[in-house]
Amino acid sequence: MTTDKSDWAKITPPPCNTDLWKKGENAGVYDSGRVGGANAFEHIILGIKEDTGVEIDWHYVGGRAVVRVMMEDFQTVKPHLIQRLGYANEEL
């Protein structure tokens, strides 16, 4: 995956994965503006998905990016969320 920020604006985030929306757990709530907005946030999430092989997705709620993952996959993605976004939900 490219890290060239000029490519980030070309990414159009797709709708949130239906299974994760219905059955997943909130892995964290983030201010996507801290990383450059929705397209940059999508790039980060796609990178975590690529690095881990885990289905992970996000959507907006109240102006915040909510990351969702299946409960059984949380421990796999947690260190990546912490490394790239600063923290992850500690209650899962």
C-alpha positions, -999 to +999 in steps of 0.1 A: +000+000+000+013+034-009+020+060+018+020+089-007-005+113+008-014+126-027-031+092-033-053+095-002-077+120-018-083+094-046-098+069-022-136+070-019-145+051+013-171+024+006-201+018+029-193+001+062-192-037+060-227-050+069-215-079+091-192-057+111-219-031+114-244-056+128-222-081+147-189-063+153-177-045+183-164-009+186-126-011+187-122+027+191-137+061+184-114+086+167-111+121+155-103+114+118-093+151+114-062+143+134-049+121+106-060+142+077-097+134+073-119+105+060-097+095+031-065+094+052-084+074+079-096+050+052-060+045+042-050+037+077-078+012+081-070-005+048-033-007+059-044-025+091-065-048+071-037-055+048-011-061+076-033-083+097-057-100+072-085-091+096-118-077+084-119-042+100-140-012+090-152+021+102-181+046+099-190+081+111-212+087+141-216+122+155-186+135+135-163+108+149-148+077+131-160+045+148-138+015+141-155-019+141-141-054+143-153-088+153-147-096+189-124-125+181-102-103+160-098-074+183-065-086+200-050-089+165-058-054+154-054-037+188-016-031+186-020-017+150-047+007+162-025+019+191+005+023+168-013+042+141-041+060+159-028+063+195-052+040+214-078+012+212-109+004+232-096-012+265-130-028+273-131-055+247 
